[in-house]
Each structure stands twice: as C-alpha cells, then as structure tokens.
Amino acid sequence: MSAGRGYDWQWRLVAAIAAKEWRDRLRNRWVLAVALVFAAFALLIAYFGGAQSGTIGLRSTAATVASLTSLAIYLVPLIALLLGFDAVVGERERGVLDLLISLPIRRAELLVGKYLGLAAALALATLVGFGTALVPLAHAMDGAAMVLYLRFVGSALLLGLAFLSMAVLVSTLAHDRARATGAAIALWFGFVLVFDLSLLGILVASAGRYASSWAPYALLCNPADVFRVINVFGADALRSAFGLGTLLPQGWNAPATLYGAMAAWIVAPLGLALWRFR
C-alpha cells in the first residue's frame, strides 16, 4: 500500500477476519446453542408466563414482552460477555495473535473484523431465538403489538452489542484468560445486579427526594436499564408493571435519547478497545 493511502482501511481484510470469526462460531455450534436457548425461553414465557396467576396459554404481547424483558436483562449480557471476553486474550495465549499481527493488516482492522464477526453471530442467535416466539403470537398480533415485539427484539440485540463491546475491551486489557473471565463476571454482576440495587438503596435512603432530577440520568449509565426503559415505555400498560411510571418524568423517554445512549454504550467501549489494542 502506498504512503499516500496509509490511512485507508482495507475493508476486504476486515471482512475476511469477520468471516473467520463467523465461521468459527458456526463450526462450534455456538450460534445454534444460543438461538435454541433464546427460543426455548421465549416460547416458554409466551405460553406459561401466566401460570403463577392460574392461567396457561398465549397471553397479550405486552405481557409477553414484559416477561421477556426481565429475562433478557439477565441472559443477553451474560451471553455477550461469554462470547467476547477472550476475543483477544485467548488468541494471545494460543499464540495466534502474534501471527495475525505479523500479517499486512492494521491492529484496528483486525479488532474491528473480530468484533463484526462476533456481532454477526450474536445477531443471528438473538434474531432467530427471540424471533421464534413470533410464530405462535403472530396470529393474535395487530400492527401495534408487532411493533412492540420487534422493538423488544431490536433493543435486545443492541443490549447484546453493548456488552459485546465491553467484553472486547476487557479482552484487550486483561493479561490472561483467567483475569478476563473474572472481569467479565464482575461486569455482569455490576451492571445487571449491583447497579440497580445500589440505585434503589439510594432512593430509599433519600426517601425519593429530587429523584426525578437525577434518577433518569443515572439509568443512562447502565445499558441494561436503558434497554428496560425502551421496552417499558414502549407501551403504557407496561409502565406500572415495572414501577417506573412515577420515577421517570413524562417525555423523558424520547427515542433519540434512549437509542443514542445505547449507541454510546456500543461505540465507547469499542473505541477504548481500539485505542488500547493499538
């Protein structure tokens, strides 16, 4: 490559790295396994979600999305972190990374290619898995219900991509696979469990004073909470189910704000990973 084109990206090489990651996940049945897990939970919740109230069978789309949202907050980040935590450090320990770096490809192109391949595998598993629940629900859905469910599936994919970016960042920072595993587990506990418990404790300790002025912005600091708000405020019937109707001010749930925050959680960790990997 000439010096005048020193900053041109070789997208052909990026695509080749992404295709390799994609094939590896297909070859080890990872995509199939995750898609089956998502599909099984989606179908079980769609049919048996009302068992605790004494009813069994397909319920409304809003009730199904409410239950699936609670499940996805725990399951999707865990799957994404498990997928990407050894993307770099694992290759380093196996001695493959030195070989890849010696090729005529920039480190940024290599990392972006790996991320895109992992993201494609995660996207296929998420769309196929959660999309399976559309089969029994589709006949009872109107246009609004279809939009509600598709918004859930799309936001679940964004949630997975955000945690995949964090997993790749961890993989570039960790010195070995064991430390990367511990960091990934710590991220899952921190964002999925500890963050909300800490926020709830602060709200209780302060008796909710001035909560509407700072709590909505605190939720933006957690992609799992952004995902929850996107789906909770997607339908009026779901706001009271999660208890957020009195916490968040009306009009705060603008799509540009919520999806912009989710995009930031995807781009920022990946950008830090690129900086560190270089």
C-alpha positions as CSV (number, residue, x, y, z in Angstrom):
1,M,0.0,0.0,0.0
2,S,1.4,3.4,-0.9
3,A,2.2,6.0,1.6
4,G,-0.4,8.3,0.3
5,R,-3.0,5.8,1.2
6,G,-1.6,5.0,4.6
7,Y,-4.8,5.7,6.4
8,D,-7.1,3.9,4.0
9,W,-8.9,1.0,5.6
10,Q,-8.6,-2.4,3.9
11,W,-12.2,-3.4,4.3
12,R,-11.6,-6.6,2.4
13,L,-9.2,-7.8,5.1
14,V,-11.7,-6.6,7.8
15,A,-14.4,-8.7,6.1
16,A,-12.1,-11.7,5.9
17,I,-11.4,-11.5,9.7
18,A,-15.1,-11.1,10.4
19,A,-16.0,-14.1,8.2
20,K,-13.4,-16.2,10.0
21,E,-14.9,-15.3,13.4
22,W,-18.4,-16.1,12.0
23,R,-17.4,-19.5,10.6
24,D,-15.7,-20.4,13.9
25,R,-18.9,-19.7,15.9
26,L,-21.0,-21.7,13.4
27,R,-18.5,-24.5,13.4
28,N,-18.5,-25.0,17.2
29,R,-22.4,-24.8,17.2
30,W,-22.3,-21.7,19.4
31,V,-24.9,-19.8,17.4
32,L,-27.2,-22.8,17.3
33,A,-26.9,-23.3,21.1
34,V,-27.6,-19.7,22.0
35,A,-30.5,-19.5,19.5
36,L,-32.1,-22.6,21.0
37,V,-31.7,-21.1,24.5
38,F,-33.4,-17.9,23.5
39,A,-36.1,-19.7,21.6
40,A,-36.9,-22.1,24.4
41,F,-37.2,-19.3,27.0
42,A,-39.2,-17.1,24.6
43,L,-41.7,-19.9,23.9
44,L,-42.0,-21.0,27.5
45,I,-42.6,-17.4,28.7
46,A,-45.1,-16.8,25.9
47,Y,-47.1,-19.9,26.8
48,F,-46.5,-20.5,30.5
49,G,-45.8,-16.9,31.7
50,G,-49.2,-16.6,33.3
51,A,-49.0,-19.9,35.2
52,Q,-48.5,-18.1,38.6
53,S,-51.9,-16.5,38.2
54,G,-53.5,-19.8,37.3
55,T,-53.7,-19.3,33.5
56,I,-51.8,-21.2,30.8
57,G,-51.7,-20.2,27.2
58,L,-50.7,-17.4,24.9
59,R,-51.2,-14.0,26.6
60,S,-51.1,-10.5,25.3
61,T,-48.0,-9.3,23.5
62,A,-47.5,-6.6,26.2
63,A,-47.4,-9.2,29.0
64,T,-45.0,-11.4,27.0
65,V,-42.7,-8.5,26.3
66,A,-42.7,-7.5,30.0
67,S,-41.7,-11.1,31.0
68,L,-39.1,-11.4,28.2
69,T,-37.6,-8.0,29.1
70,S,-36.9,-9.2,32.6
71,L,-35.3,-12.4,31.2
72,A,-33.2,-10.7,28.5
73,I,-31.7,-8.3,31.1
74,Y,-30.0,-11.3,32.8
75,L,-29.4,-13.6,29.8
76,V,-28.3,-11.4,26.9
77,P,-25.5,-9.5,28.7
78,L,-24.2,-12.9,30.0
79,I,-24.2,-14.4,26.6
80,A,-22.5,-11.4,25.0
81,L,-19.8,-11.3,27.7
82,L,-19.1,-15.0,27.3
83,L,-18.8,-14.6,23.6
84,G,-16.3,-11.8,23.5
85,F,-14.2,-11.9,26.7
86,D,-11.4,-14.0,25.1
87,A,-11.5,-12.5,21.6
88,V,-8.0,-11.0,22.0
89,V,-6.5,-12.5,25.2
90,G,-7.5,-16.0,24.1
91,E,-5.8,-15.6,20.7
92,R,-2.7,-14.3,22.6
93,E,-2.5,-17.3,24.9
94,R,-2.9,-19.7,21.9
95,G,-0.1,-17.9,20.0
96,V,-2.4,-16.9,17.2
97,L,-2.4,-13.2,17.8
98,D,1.3,-12.8,17.0
99,L,0.8,-14.5,13.7
100,L,-2.2,-12.3,12.9
101,I,-0.4,-9.1,13.8
102,S,2.5,-10.1,11.6
103,L,0.2,-10.1,8.6
104,P,-0.2,-6.9,6.5
105,I,-3.2,-5.7,8.4
106,R,-3.5,-2.9,11.0
107,R,-4.4,-3.8,14.5
108,A,-7.6,-1.6,14.3
109,E,-8.7,-3.5,11.3
110,L,-8.0,-6.8,13.0
111,L,-10.0,-5.9,16.1
112,V,-12.9,-4.4,14.2
113,G,-13.1,-7.5,12.0
114,K,-13.2,-9.7,15.1
115,Y,-15.9,-7.6,16.6
116,L,-18.0,-7.6,13.5
117,G,-17.8,-11.4,13.2
118,L,-18.8,-11.9,16.8
119,A,-21.6,-9.3,16.4
120,A,-22.9,-11.1,13.4
121,A,-23.0,-14.4,15.3
122,L,-24.7,-12.7,18.3
123,A,-27.2,-11.0,15.9
124,L,-28.2,-14.3,14.3
125,A,-28.7,-16.1,17.6
126,T,-30.7,-13.2,19.0
127,L,-33.0,-12.6,16.0
128,V,-33.6,-16.3,15.4
129,G,-34.1,-17.1,19.1
130,F,-36.4,-14.4,20.1
131,G,-38.0,-14.3,16.7
132,T,-39.2,-17.8,17.2
133,A,-41.8,-16.6,19.6
134,L,-43.4,-14.6,16.8
135,V,-44.7,-17.9,15.3
136,P,-47.3,-18.6,18.0
137,L,-48.0,-15.0,18.7
138,A,-48.3,-13.6,15.1
139,H,-51.9,-14.6,14.5
140,A,-53.1,-12.6,17.5
141,M,-50.9,-9.5,16.9
142,D,-52.1,-6.3,15.4
143,G,-49.8,-3.7,14.0
144,A,-49.1,-2.0,17.4
145,A,-48.3,-5.4,19.0
146,M,-46.0,-6.3,16.2
147,V,-44.1,-3.1,16.6
148,L,-43.9,-3.6,20.3
149,Y,-42.4,-7.1,19.9
150,L,-40.0,-6.1,17.1
151,R,-38.8,-3.2,19.2
152,F,-38.0,-5.6,22.0
153,V,-36.0,-7.9,19.7
154,G,-34.1,-5.0,18.2
155,S,-33.3,-3.4,21.6
156,A,-32.2,-6.9,22.9
157,L,-29.7,-7.0,20.0
158,L,-28.4,-3.5,20.9
159,L,-28.1,-4.6,24.5
160,G,-26.0,-7.6,23.4
161,L,-23.8,-5.5,21.2
162,A,-23.1,-3.0,24.1
163,F,-22.0,-5.8,26.4
164,L,-20.0,-7.4,23.5
165,S,-18.1,-4.1,23.2
166,M,-17.3,-4.2,26.9
167,A,-16.2,-7.8,26.6
168,V,-13.8,-6.9,23.8
169,L,-12.5,-4.1,25.9
170,V,-11.9,-6.5,28.8
171,S,-10.1,-8.9,26.4
172,T,-7.7,-6.2,25.3
173,L,-6.9,-5.1,28.8
174,A,-6.6,-8.5,30.5
175,H,-3.1,-10.1,30.7
176,D,-4.5,-13.7,30.7
177,R,-7.8,-15.5,30.1
178,A,-8.4,-16.1,33.8
179,R,-8.4,-12.4,34.6
180,A,-10.6,-11.7,31.6
181,T,-13.1,-14.3,32.9
182,G,-13.1,-12.6,36.3
183,A,-13.6,-9.2,34.8
184,A,-16.4,-10.3,32.6
185,I,-18.2,-11.9,35.6
186,A,-17.7,-8.7,37.6
187,L,-19.1,-6.6,34.7
188,W,-22.2,-8.8,34.6
189,F,-22.8,-8.6,38.4
190,G,-22.1,-4.9,38.4
191,F,-24.4,-3.8,35.6
192,V,-27.2,-6.4,36.0
193,L,-27.4,-6.8,39.8
194,V,-25.4,-4.3,41.8
195,F,-26.2,-1.1,39.9
196,D,-29.9,-1.4,40.3
197,L,-29.7,-2.5,44.0
198,S,-27.4,0.5,44.7
199,L,-29.7,2.9,42.9
200,L,-32.7,1.5,44.8
201,G,-30.8,1.8,48.1
202,I,-30.0,5.5,47.4
203,L,-33.7,6.2,46.5
204,V,-34.9,4.5,49.7
205,A,-32.3,6.3,51.9
206,S,-33.1,9.7,50.4
207,A,-36.9,9.0,50.6
208,G,-37.0,9.7,46.8
209,R,-36.3,13.4,47.3
210,Y,-35.3,15.0,44.0
211,A,-35.3,11.6,42.3
212,S,-36.9,12.9,39.1
213,S,-34.0,15.3,38.6
214,W,-31.1,12.7,38.8
215,A,-32.5,9.2,38.6
216,P,-33.3,9.2,34.9
217,Y,-29.8,10.3,34.1
218,A,-28.4,7.6,36.4
219,L,-30.3,5.0,34.4
220,L,-28.4,6.1,31.3
221,C,-25.2,4.9,33.0
222,N,-26.3,1.3,32.6
223,P,-27.2,-0.2,29.2
224,A,-29.4,-2.8,30.9
225,D,-31.5,0.0,32.4
226,V,-31.7,1.8,29.0
227,F,-32.9,-1.5,27.5
228,R,-35.5,-1.8,30.2
229,V,-36.8,1.8,29.8
230,I,-37.0,1.3,26.0
231,N,-39.3,-1.6,26.4
232,V,-41.2,-0.5,29.5
233,F,-42.1,2.8,27.9
234,G,-42.9,1.2,24.6
235,A,-46.4,0.5,25.9
236,D,-48.5,2.4,28.5
237,A,-49.6,-0.9,30.1
238,L,-46.0,-1.8,31.0
239,R,-45.0,1.3,32.9
240,S,-46.8,0.4,36.1
241,A,-45.6,-3.2,35.8
242,F,-42.0,-2.1,36.4
243,G,-42.8,0.7,38.8
244,L,-41.0,3.3,36.7
245,G,-44.1,5.4,35.8
246,T,-43.6,7.6,38.9
247,L,-39.8,7.7,38.7
248,L,-39.3,8.9,35.2
249,P,-40.8,12.2,34.1
250,Q,-43.1,12.2,31.1
251,G,-41.5,13.0,27.8
252,W,-38.0,11.8,29.1
253,N,-38.2,8.6,27.1
254,A,-37.5,10.2,23.8
255,P,-36.3,7.6,21.3
256,A,-33.4,9.8,20.3
257,T,-32.2,9.9,23.9
258,L,-32.6,6.2,24.7
259,Y,-31.2,4.9,21.4
260,G,-28.4,7.5,21.5
261,A,-27.4,6.3,24.9
262,M,-27.4,2.6,23.7
263,A,-25.3,3.6,20.7
264,A,-22.8,5.3,23.0
265,W,-22.5,2.1,25.1
266,I,-21.7,0.2,21.9
267,V,-19.2,2.7,20.4
268,A,-17.4,4.0,23.5
269,P,-16.0,0.6,24.9
270,L,-15.1,-0.5,21.4
271,G,-13.3,2.8,20.8
272,L,-11.3,2.3,24.1
273,A,-10.5,-1.2,23.0
274,L,-9.2,0.0,19.7
275,W,-7.0,2.6,21.4
276,R,-5.7,0.0,23.9
277,F,-5.1,-2.6,21.2
278,R,-3.1,-0.2,19.1
